[in-house]
Amino acid sequence: MAVVEGAAHLELTWPTVEALRRLGGSAGVEEISESVIEAEGISVRWGRPAREPDDETRVVTLRVAWACNYLKNLGAVEEGGRGVWSLTELGRAITIEEMSSIPPRPTCGA
């Protein structure tokens, strides 16, 4: 899956699953982001600061965090303590084709 510069968080869902798999099944957002950047060849320009020049949070990191939340709604990851995301049984086994066909689970009393 090719990730284009400026990709929205939904385009980072599969690369996020792959990154978590490479990282042993669980990691923090920063570590996941670095793995996604490296594996997908995302440019430094796309990894620019999100808000202010001195803000170290990059756009890609924010979008990976959103991807993690989306994956949580799918049931593919769960959030542990202190911002650590872990693959669930579904996340360890799911394919890209299966993931694209699963509607997200409701996040509130819907």
Secondary structure, DSSP 8 states (H G I E B T S, - for coil): ----TT--GGGGHHHHHHHHHHTTTEEEHHHHHHHHHHHHT--TTTT-BSSSTT---BHHHHHHHHHHHHHHHHTSEEE-GGGEEEE-HHHHH--HHHHHHS----SS--
